[in-house]
Structures are given as structure tokens and as C-alpha cells.
Amino acid sequence: MNTTFQRALVLMLVAALLVLTRLHLPTTFGHIGPLPDASWAAFFIGGYYLRTWSRWAFPLFMAAAVVVDYIVISGQGINFWTHYCVSPAYWFLLPAYGALWLGGTLLRRYQTESHGRTLALLAGSLLASVTVCHLLSQGSFYWLSPVVSEPTLAGWWKNFSDWYLPYLRVAAIYVGLAVIVHVIVEQVVRLARPHGRTAD
């Protein structure tokens, strides 16, 4: 993944995954319904593959997420700025998604030739970045949103723990699928390379 074309292709694919799943469009797979929101995984994957483009790729992903939210909310006939999701807590999505992007970036920076060590780093960085993201996004919503009229520490912890595993599971599934695609593409490229030729 060293060429500009490869990075641009990944950017388009991951951004499309973010937008299409965040829109909650119905799928064509019978009664499955909309695919789970891949936003968290998209920011993590983006941080991994687009590390050198972070200065503008991360703002692009953030803008896409906000535009999709605007389309979904205004499409329901609701004023975007008065929707309960767009409280002061909404702006905590910037550091929350930044934590996911940073997790992918650090994984890319510290991965090694050892597949076992890289998988351990993947699991650790994904777990840590999802945890920080959830703390920021869920915590800010619970404490700052007018939806919760009387916030308490016990109420926050219950809300946090109720939603933590579902969000982690969805992110892990998408990242796991990305790993599978990554390995398949690597094998195809390796097999297609003429024998004895090394990569540039």
C-alpha cells in the first residue's frame, strides 16, 4: 500500500463504507435490513491505511460523517441543530473518532514482520481506541445531553456497559473483515508477481 493510487482506492472504499452504513440504507439481502454502522471501524481502518494522509483524510472522514448525519436528520423533517443528538456532546465526536484514527495509525507504525505480534497489537489498539471513543462519545452524551435529566454515576456506568460490547463487537467484525481482505489481496499480489522479482 505504497502508491498514491492504492491509498486513493482505499480512501474511496472506506469512505463509501462509512457513508453507506451510516445512512442506514436498506440492503438487498432479503430481510437482513440495514447493515450496522461501520463508522468506528472506518476511522480505525482509515488511520491504518491513510496514516500519511491524516492531515486531510481525517477531516474528510469527519465531514462525511457530519454531512450524513445532517441528511438523515433533516430527511426526517427535523431541524438538525435542534435534534437531541446534536447537543454540545456531538462535538466530542471529533476527539472520539480521532482516538480511533490514532489507534489505526499507531498499529501501522509499530507493526512488525511477526504476524502474531501484529495481531496482538491489532487487538490491543482496537480495544484501547474503541474504549476511549466510547468513553468520549457515550460519556459526553450522558453528561451533557438534555436527554438525561438527572445523570448519576451509577446511571452513566449502566449506560456505558450496556452499549460498550455491542459497539466493540460491530467495530471488531468490520476490522476483522478488513484484515481478511488485506491478507487475500497480499496473497493475490504475491502469486501474481513473477518468480524471483522483489517488490520495489
C-alpha positions as CSV (number, residue, x, y, z in Angstrom):
1,M,0.0,0.0,0.0
2,N,2.7,2.4,-1.0
3,T,1.4,4.1,-4.1
4,T,-0.9,7.1,-4.3
5,F,-3.4,5.1,-6.4
6,Q,-3.6,2.3,-3.8
7,R,-4.2,4.8,-1.0
8,A,-6.8,6.7,-3.0
9,L,-8.6,3.4,-3.7
10,V,-8.6,2.5,0.0
11,L,-9.8,6.0,0.9
12,M,-12.8,5.7,-1.5
13,L,-13.7,2.2,-0.4
14,V,-13.5,3.0,3.3
15,A,-15.3,6.4,3.0
16,A,-18.1,4.6,1.0
17,L,-18.4,2.0,3.8
18,L,-18.7,4.8,6.3
19,V,-21.3,6.8,4.3
20,L,-23.5,3.9,3.2
21,T,-23.7,2.2,6.6
22,R,-24.1,5.5,8.5
23,L,-27.1,6.3,6.2
24,H,-28.7,3.0,7.3
25,L,-29.8,2.3,3.8
26,P,-31.9,-0.9,3.4
27,T,-29.9,-3.8,1.9
28,T,-30.8,-6.2,-0.9
29,F,-30.2,-9.2,1.2
30,G,-33.7,-10.2,2.0
31,H,-34.9,-9.4,5.5
32,I,-31.5,-8.6,6.9
33,G,-32.2,-4.9,6.9
34,P,-29.6,-2.1,7.1
35,L,-26.0,-3.1,7.8
36,P,-24.6,-2.0,11.2
37,D,-22.9,1.4,11.2
38,A,-19.3,1.0,10.3
39,S,-18.2,4.5,11.3
40,W,-16.0,3.4,14.2
41,A,-14.2,0.7,12.1
42,A,-13.9,3.1,9.2
43,F,-11.9,5.6,11.2
44,F,-9.7,2.9,12.6
45,I,-9.1,1.4,9.2
46,G,-8.5,4.9,7.7
47,G,-5.9,5.6,10.4
48,Y,-4.1,2.4,9.4
49,Y,-4.1,2.8,5.6
50,L,-4.1,6.6,5.3
51,R,-1.6,7.4,8.0
52,T,0.5,9.6,5.8
53,W,-2.7,11.4,4.5
54,S,-4.1,12.0,8.0
55,R,-3.8,15.8,7.8
56,W,-6.6,16.0,5.3
57,A,-8.1,12.4,5.2
58,F,-9.3,12.6,8.8
59,P,-11.1,15.9,8.3
60,L,-12.6,14.5,5.1
61,F,-14.0,11.5,7.0
62,M,-15.3,13.8,9.8
63,A,-17.0,16.0,7.3
64,A,-18.6,12.9,5.6
65,A,-19.9,11.7,9.0
66,V,-21.5,15.1,9.8
67,V,-23.0,15.5,6.3
68,V,-24.6,12.1,6.6
69,D,-26.0,13.0,10.0
70,Y,-27.4,16.2,8.5
71,I,-29.0,14.3,5.6
72,V,-30.5,11.6,7.9
73,I,-31.9,14.1,10.5
74,S,-33.2,16.7,8.0
75,G,-34.6,13.9,5.9
76,Q,-37.0,13.2,8.8
77,G,-38.2,16.8,8.7
78,I,-36.3,17.7,11.9
79,N,-34.1,20.7,12.3
80,F,-30.5,19.4,12.5
81,W,-29.5,21.9,15.2
82,T,-32.4,21.1,17.5
83,H,-32.1,17.3,17.2
84,Y,-31.4,15.6,20.6
85,C,-28.2,14.0,19.1
86,V,-26.8,17.5,18.2
87,S,-26.2,18.7,21.7
88,P,-22.8,20.0,23.0
89,A,-21.9,16.4,23.3
90,Y,-22.0,16.0,19.5
91,W,-18.7,17.9,19.1
92,F,-17.0,15.3,21.3
93,L,-17.2,13.0,18.2
94,L,-14.1,14.8,16.9
95,P,-11.7,13.5,19.7
96,A,-13.7,10.3,19.9
97,Y,-13.2,9.4,16.2
98,G,-9.7,10.9,16.5
99,A,-8.9,8.2,19.0
100,L,-10.0,5.5,16.6
101,W,-7.9,7.1,13.8
102,L,-4.9,7.3,16.1
103,G,-5.3,3.6,17.1
104,G,-5.1,2.6,13.4
105,T,-2.1,4.9,12.9
106,L,-0.2,3.5,15.8
107,L,-0.9,0.0,14.7
108,R,0.6,0.8,11.3
109,R,3.6,2.5,12.8
110,Y,4.5,-0.3,15.3
111,Q,3.5,-3.5,13.4
112,T,6.3,-5.9,12.6
113,E,7.0,-8.9,10.3
114,S,5.8,-11.1,13.1
115,H,2.1,-11.9,12.3
116,G,1.5,-13.0,15.9
117,R,2.8,-9.7,17.4
118,T,0.9,-7.7,14.8
119,L,-2.4,-9.4,15.6
120,A,-1.8,-8.8,19.3
121,L,-1.1,-5.1,18.5
122,L,-4.2,-5.0,16.4
123,A,-6.4,-6.4,19.2
124,G,-4.8,-4.1,21.8
125,S,-5.0,-0.9,19.7
126,L,-8.6,-1.6,18.6
127,L,-9.7,-2.4,22.1
128,A,-8.0,0.8,23.5
129,S,-9.2,3.1,20.8
130,V,-12.8,1.8,20.9
131,T,-12.8,2.2,24.7
132,V,-11.6,5.8,24.5
133,C,-14.1,6.5,21.7
134,H,-16.9,5.1,23.7
135,L,-15.9,7.0,26.9
136,L,-15.8,10.3,25.0
137,S,-18.9,9.8,22.8
138,Q,-21.2,8.0,25.3
139,G,-19.9,9.9,28.3
140,S,-20.3,13.3,26.8
141,F,-23.8,12.4,25.6
142,Y,-24.8,11.1,29.0
143,W,-23.5,14.1,31.0
144,L,-24.0,16.9,28.6
145,S,-27.2,16.0,26.6
146,P,-30.5,17.3,27.9
147,V,-32.0,13.8,27.2
148,V,-30.7,12.7,30.6
149,S,-32.4,14.9,33.1
150,E,-30.8,13.6,36.3
151,P,-27.4,12.0,35.5
152,T,-25.8,9.9,38.1
153,L,-22.6,7.9,38.2
154,A,-24.5,4.6,38.5
155,G,-26.7,5.6,35.6
156,W,-23.7,6.5,33.5
157,W,-22.0,3.2,34.2
158,K,-25.1,1.2,33.3
159,N,-25.5,3.1,30.1
160,F,-21.8,2.7,29.3
161,S,-21.7,-1.0,30.0
162,D,-24.9,-1.7,28.1
163,W,-23.6,-0.2,24.9
164,Y,-19.9,-0.9,25.1
165,L,-19.8,-4.5,24.0
166,P,-22.3,-4.0,21.0
167,Y,-20.1,-1.2,19.7
168,L,-16.9,-3.1,20.2
169,R,-18.4,-6.2,18.5
170,V,-19.5,-4.3,15.4
171,A,-16.1,-2.5,15.1
172,A,-14.3,-5.8,15.6
173,I,-16.3,-7.5,12.9
174,Y,-15.7,-4.8,10.3
175,V,-12.0,-4.6,11.2
176,G,-11.8,-8.4,11.1
177,L,-13.3,-8.4,7.6
178,A,-10.8,-5.7,6.6
179,V,-7.9,-8.0,7.8
180,I,-9.3,-10.9,5.8
181,V,-9.4,-8.7,2.6
182,H,-5.9,-7.4,3.3
183,V,-4.5,-10.9,3.6
184,I,-6.3,-12.1,0.4
185,V,-5.0,-9.1,-1.6
186,E,-1.5,-9.6,-0.3
187,Q,-1.6,-13.3,-1.4
188,V,-3.0,-12.5,-4.8
189,V,-0.3,-9.8,-5.4
190,R,2.4,-12.2,-4.2
191,L,1.2,-15.0,-6.5
192,A,0.8,-12.6,-9.5
193,R,4.4,-11.3,-9.0
194,P,6.9,-13.0,-11.4
195,H,9.1,-15.6,-9.6
196,G,12.3,-14.1,-8.3
197,R,11.2,-10.5,-8.6
198,T,11.2,-8.4,-5.5
199,A,8.8,-5.6,-4.6
200,D,10.0,-2.1,-5.3
